C-alpha cells in the first residue's frame, strides 16, 4: 500500500483471498493502517498466517516516541505484534540534534520492541551504507531488513552486496519504477519474447537478482498479474540487458543527500 495512488480495499481483500499473498507492506505515512484492519478481517486470513510490515515516520523518531508510535500502529492495524517494523527514512529533522544521534536513539527503542516481541523483526528503509555503518557503531542489533528503491534504472548493487555481507535482507520497492519501466522499449521487447507483461518481466528480474520484491497495485487484476512470476525464468543474457539499464535515477526519494 502507499500514500500515492490511493488505497483499494477490494485489491487488498482480493490479494489475500484469491492470490495467496500474505505480506502486507504499509506505513504510518500512508494513512491506511486502520483501513487495512478492515480488509484483513474481511479476508478471513488468520493473523498468524500474515506478514505485516509497517514503518515509523520521522515525526515519531526518538526513544519514547518510537515505542508509543509502534503501539499506535498496532492499534490501528488491530494486531498485537508486527512482523517487521522499519525506520522509514534516514533524515530525522529534529532541531538541535544530529540525524545520527536521533537514529541511534530511535534504533535503541526498536531493539527494545524486538526484545519484548512486539516486533518480530526490525529494520530500516532508504538507508545507505554510510547510515548503516553509523548504526553498526552506535547500536547492538543489526537491522534485519533494509527496504530500498530497486528497479532496472535504480540498481544499487554496492548497497545490495553490503547488506548481504552483513546478513541484512534487501527488500526492493517500486519494482516497476512507478510505471516508467513499463514503456521502455527493451522491457517491452523482453515481455514479447517471454510472452509476459512488462511488469512481470521487472518483478521476475528483481526476484532472480535475489531481491525480496514488493510490487503495489490498487487493481485486483494487476495484483494477480504481479503474482504470476514463478513459472518462468529470464535467461542470463536477458538479465544482463536489464542490469545494464541502471542510470541512477530515483522515482522515489533520494537518500544520498542525508548525512
N, C-alpha and C positions, 0 to 999 in steps of 0.2 A: 504494500500500500504506500501511498505517498501524498504529500500535500499538493503536488501539482498534478493536474489531470483528474482530480476528483476522487471520489470513493464509490465503489459499487458493491452494495450488499449482495446482489444477485451473483456477481462474479466470485465473491468470496465463498458463498454457500456452494456454488457450482464446483469451485476448485476443491473444496473439502469433500463434497458428496460424490461427485462424478469423476474427478480426475485423480483422486488418491493423493492430492497434495496435503502435506502435513506440516509444512514450515510456513509460518506467517511472520513476515518482517514488517514491523511498524515502528513508530517513534512518537514521543510526546509532540514533537514539532508537526507531525502530520495531522494531528487533531482528530484522529478517528479511533482511538483506543476503545472508547465506550461503545462505538458502533460495532466494533469487532466482537465485543462481548455478545451482542445480539446475534450476529452472524454465526458465531461458534455454537451458541445454544441451538439455533435453528438447524444447523448442520447435523446435530446429533453425534458428532465425533467426540469421543471421551478426551478429557483434559490430558490424561497420561499418554495418549497417542499423538499429541500435538507437540511441535517445537515452536515456542513463541519467543520471538526476539523483539525487544523494544529498546529505545535509546534515550539517554539523558541529554536534555538540551542545555546549552551553556548558561542560560538564566538560572539553572539549578546547580551549577558547579559549586564545589566547596564541601567540606566534610559532612556537616549536619544536613545541609540542603539535599545532598545526594541521597542520603538514607530516606529522607521524607519523600523525595521525588519517586524513588523506587516503589515505596508503599502506595503512593498515589496512583502510579501507573498500574500496579497490580489491582487496585480497587476499580479503576476504570475498565480494565480488561476482565474483571471478575475472576481473577486467579489468585492462588495463594503463593505461587512462586513463578519466576521467569526461567526459561531455559537458557536465555542469553540476554545479558544487559550490556549495552555498549555506550561508551562516551562518544557522543555524536560528532564532535568537531574539535580540533586541537586549540582553537582560539577561545580563551576564557573570558576576555573582555571584563576583567574585574579591576576597577581603579586601584592603583597603589600596590598591586601585586603582579608579579611576572606570570606569564602563561605557565611556565614550568612549575612554579610554586603551587598554583591552583590545580594543575593537572595531577601533581603528586598527592595533594591533599584529597582531591576527588577520588583518585585511584585507591587511596587507603580505605576510604569508605566502601568502595567497590569490593575490595579484598574482604572486608568485614561482612558484607552482604553475601559474598560467596561462602565464607567460612560458616555463616549461620544457615546456609542452604536456601536463602531467599532467592538467590540467583544460582542456578546450577552451573553456569559458566559466565565469565565476564570478558569483555574485550573493548576494542576501540574502533572508531570509524574515521576514515580520512587521515590517518596518522602516517607520516613518512618516516624514513629510517632515523632521522635526527630526533623526532618526537619519541620514537620507541626506545632509542638509546638513552635518552634522558630518564624515561620511566624506569628503565632497567637499573640505572644508577640510584634512583630515588626510592624504589619500591621493592617488594618481595616477590609477588606473584607475577609471572609473565602473562600478558594478555593471551587468552585462548584463541581469539579471533581478531583480525583486522579487516574491516569491510571498506573496500575502496572501489572507486570507479574503474571499470575494466571492460574494454570493447576493442574492436580492431584498430581504432585510432588512438586508443589510450591503453597501452600495454606496458605497465611499469615493471619490467622484468627484474630489475635490480631489487626492487621492493619485494616482489614475489619470492625471489631467491633468499633475501634476508629473512623474511617471515618463515620460510621453510627451514632455514638453518637454526632458527630459534624455537621451532615447534609451534609456531603461530599459524592457525588455519587462515588462508587467504580467501576472502569472500568477495566476489565481484558484483557490483551493482551497475545499472544502466548497460546491460549487455548488448542492447540494440542501439546504443548511443542516442537515446531519445528519438529513435526513428531515422537518424541521419545515415545509419549503416544500411538501411533497407533500400536505399535508392542508389547505392554505389554500384557502378557497372560490373566490377569484378565479383561482388557478392551476388548480384542478380545472375551473372553467368554461372557461378558455382551452384546456385539454387536450381537452375535449369539442369545442370549436369547431374545433380543428385536427385532430381525430382522432388525437391523440397521447397519451402518458402525461405526467403532471405532471413527471416527471424530464426528459423530452425537452424540455418547454417551458422549464424552468430552464436547461438546458445550451445550448439554441439561443439563448435570450435573452442569456446570457453571451457567446456567440460573436458575436452581432450587435452587442453593445456593444464588440467588438474585444478581448475578453479571451481569453488563452490559458487554456483551461479544463481542469481535471484532476479529473474525477469518479472515485470509487472504488467498487468493489463486490467482494464475495467470491463472488458468484453468477454463473456463466458467462452465464446468460440475461439478467441485468441488465447485464453488461458489453456484451453485444451490443446491447441496447436503447439504452444510453447512446451508442453509436456511430451510431445511425441518426438523425442530426440534420442531415444535409447535403442533404436532398431536400425541404425546405420552408422557408418564411420567415415569420416573425411580422410582421404588419402594424405600421407605425409607431405607430399609436394604441394597439395592444396592448403594444408595447414600453414605451410611456409609462406604461401601467397598472402594469406590473411595476416600472419605475423608481420609481414613486410609492410603492412598498411599503417603501422604506428606512426603518427605525425605529432604526437604530444598534445593534441587538442583535448580540452575538457568540455563536456556538455553539462557538467555539474560544477561544483565549487573547485577552486584550485588551492589546495592546502600549502603549496610551496612558498607562499608569502608569509606563512605563520611561523614565528620563532618559538 
